């Protein structure tokens, strides 16, 4: 069964007719709280088509949270429901008769249920959208990012290749110029490719502590090896480069320490 069956006598909607119908569905479903079945009867449209229209609006709401558009008005409706709850609580606090209190509590329960269903649908469609974006993230792009982060990092410390989830997300945005949604889908695909197997715990740099970055830590070097993004030759060259840097740092520290202490044999003898 397809979504356009029995839409109307005369065949499927064209783009302009589809937009007009969706606006009608939006008004009836979100503003007037009518059921899908009732909307289908009112508009004379197949119920499956109305279901698809409702899914469309929830996916749009999940994508957009700003701007004076018909989509943003759905987000505002959530705030309106919250305000309605606040007003009902105020009336409940002032109610004196038991029957009045019971009626208000019943309304509060209905509002809570409505809000929960509304939010759950937005989140569900947001996850579907994230998966659709994730499918468009090419692994070659992930490989390029991981190689850059690992091979360009000259930090000689033992935790040089350990990055927090927030760090990875920021690097994705900076290096690809994408938005947050794409960065989240990018990171999720990395996890699906094996990044979850490269978790590291209890590794926090002072900088991350200052930034209050307590997100999950991952070893990108281990992930690069797991996916064969870096060859054995490149790994050995990277290890040798960092070893030399560590050796230089050690020598500098020894020389500095020696300059602060008198050398043996320099004491004057009579």
MOLIN-V245352 format. One record per pair of residues at least 4 apart in sequence whose ideal C-beta (glycine too) atoms are under 8 Angstrom apart, sorted by the first residue. I is the first residue (numbers start at 0). J is the second residue. D is the distance in whole Angstrom. If there is no record, write none. Layout:
BEGIN
I	J	D
I	J	D
END
This chain:
BEGIN
0	4	6
0	47	7
2	45	8
2	47	5
2	48	6
2	51	5
3	11	4
3	12	8
3	45	8
3	48	7
4	45	6
4	47	7
5	44	8
5	45	4
6	10	8
6	11	6
6	12	6
6	44	6
6	45	6
6	48	6
7	12	7
7	43	7
7	44	7
12	16	4
12	17	4
12	20	6
13	17	7
14	18	7
15	19	7
16	20	6
17	21	6
18	22	7
19	23	7
20	24	6
20	42	7
20	44	7
20	48	8
20	52	7
21	25	6
21	52	5
21	55	6
21	56	7
22	26	7
22	69	7
23	27	6
23	42	6
24	28	6
24	38	6
24	42	8
24	49	6
24	52	4
24	53	7
24	56	7
25	29	6
25	30	7
25	52	8
25	56	6
25	69	6
25	73	8
26	30	5
26	31	7
27	31	5
27	33	5
27	37	8
27	38	5
27	41	7
27	42	8
28	32	7
28	33	6
28	35	7
28	38	6
28	49	8
28	53	6
28	56	7
29	56	7
29	72	8
29	73	6
29	76	6
30	76	8
32	113	8
33	37	4
33	38	5
33	41	7
34	38	7
35	39	6
35	46	6
35	49	5
35	50	6
35	53	6
36	40	7
36	46	6
37	41	6
38	42	6
38	44	8
38	49	5
39	43	8
39	44	5
39	45	7
39	46	4
39	48	8
39	49	5
42	49	7
44	48	5
44	49	6
45	49	7
46	50	6
47	51	7
48	52	6
49	53	6
50	54	6
51	55	6
52	56	7
53	57	7
54	58	6
54	124	7
55	59	6
56	60	6
56	70	8
56	73	7
57	61	6
57	120	5
57	121	6
57	123	8
57	124	4
58	62	7
58	124	4
58	125	8
58	127	7
58	128	6
59	63	6
59	70	5
59	73	8
60	64	8
60	70	6
60	73	5
60	74	6
60	121	5
60	124	8
61	121	5
61	122	7
61	124	5
61	125	3
61	128	6
62	70	8
62	125	8
62	128	6
62	180	7
63	68	7
63	70	5
63	71	6
63	74	8
64	71	7
64	74	6
65	71	6
66	70	7
66	71	5
67	71	6
68	72	7
69	73	8
70	74	7
71	75	6
72	76	7
73	77	8
74	78	7
75	79	6
76	80	7
76	117	8
77	81	7
77	114	7
77	117	6
77	118	7
78	82	6
79	83	6
80	84	7
80	110	6
80	113	6
80	114	5
80	117	7
81	85	7
81	114	7
82	86	6
83	87	6
83	110	6
84	88	6
84	107	6
84	110	5
84	111	7
84	114	8
85	89	7
86	90	7
87	91	6
87	103	6
87	106	6
87	107	5
87	110	7
88	92	6
88	107	7
89	93	7
90	94	6
90	103	6
91	100	6
91	103	5
91	104	7
91	107	7
94	99	4
94	100	5
94	103	6
95	99	7
96	100	7
97	101	6
98	102	6
99	103	7
100	104	6
101	105	6
102	106	7
103	107	6
104	108	7
105	109	7
106	110	6
107	111	6
108	112	6
109	113	6
110	114	6
111	115	6
112	116	6
113	117	6
114	118	6
115	119	6
116	120	6
117	121	7
118	122	6
119	123	6
120	124	6
121	125	6
122	126	7
123	127	7
124	128	6
125	129	6
126	130	7
127	131	7
128	132	6
128	180	8
129	133	6
129	180	7
129	183	6
129	184	5
129	187	7
130	134	7
130	184	8
131	135	7
132	136	7
132	180	6
132	181	6
132	184	4
133	184	4
133	185	8
133	187	5
133	188	5
133	191	8
135	184	8
136	140	6
136	141	7
136	181	8
136	184	6
136	185	5
136	188	5
137	141	8
138	142	6
138	188	8
138	192	7
139	143	6
140	144	7
140	175	7
140	185	8
141	145	6
141	185	7
141	188	7
141	189	6
141	192	7
142	146	6
142	226	7
142	228	5
143	147	6
144	148	6
144	170	7
144	171	6
144	174	6
144	175	7
145	149	6
145	189	8
145	219	6
145	222	6
145	223	5
145	226	8
145	228	5
146	150	6
146	223	7
146	228	6
146	229	6
147	151	5
147	174	7
148	152	6
148	160	8
148	162	7
148	170	6
148	219	6
149	160	6
149	219	6
149	220	5
149	223	5
149	228	8
149	229	6
149	237	7
150	229	7
150	233	7
150	237	6
152	159	6
152	160	7
153	240	7
153	241	7
153	244	6
154	159	4
154	241	7
155	159	7
155	241	4
155	242	8
155	244	4
155	245	4
155	248	7
158	199	8
158	202	5
158	204	8
159	220	8
159	241	7
160	218	6
160	219	5
160	220	3
160	221	7
160	223	8
161	199	5
161	202	5
161	216	6
161	217	7
161	218	5
161	219	8
162	166	4
162	167	5
162	170	8
162	216	7
162	217	6
162	219	6
163	167	7
163	207	6
163	212	5
163	214	5
163	215	7
163	216	5
163	217	8
164	168	6
164	186	7
164	214	4
164	215	5
164	216	8
164	217	7
165	169	6
165	212	5
165	214	5
166	170	6
166	207	8
166	212	7
167	171	6
167	186	6
167	189	7
167	217	7
167	219	8
168	172	7
168	179	8
168	182	5
168	183	7
168	186	6
169	173	6
170	174	6
171	175	6
171	177	7
171	181	8
171	182	4
171	185	5
171	186	7
172	176	7
172	177	6
172	178	8
172	179	7
172	182	5
175	181	7
175	182	8
175	185	7
177	181	4
177	182	6
177	185	7
178	182	7
179	183	6
180	184	7
181	185	6
182	186	6
183	187	6
184	188	6
185	189	7
186	190	7
186	194	8
187	191	6
188	192	6
189	194	4
189	222	7
190	194	5
190	195	5
191	195	8
192	226	6
193	197	7
193	222	6
193	225	5
193	226	6
194	217	6
194	222	5
196	221	8
196	222	8
196	225	7
197	217	5
197	218	5
197	219	7
197	221	4
197	222	5
197	225	7
198	215	6
198	216	7
198	217	6
198	218	8
199	216	4
199	217	6
199	218	5
200	216	7
202	216	5
203	207	5
203	208	6
203	216	8
204	208	7
205	209	6
206	210	6
207	212	4
208	212	8
217	222	7
218	222	7
219	223	6
220	224	7
220	229	8
221	225	6
222	226	6
222	228	8
223	228	4
223	229	5
224	228	8
224	229	7
224	234	7
229	233	5
229	234	6
229	237	8
230	234	7
231	235	6
232	236	6
233	237	6
234	238	6
235	239	6
236	240	6
237	241	6
238	242	6
239	243	7
240	244	7
241	245	6
242	246	6
243	247	6
244	248	6
245	249	6
246	250	6
247	251	6
248	252	6
249	253	6
250	254	6
251	255	6
252	256	6
253	257	6
254	258	6
255	259	7
256	260	7
257	262	7
261	265	6
261	266	8
END
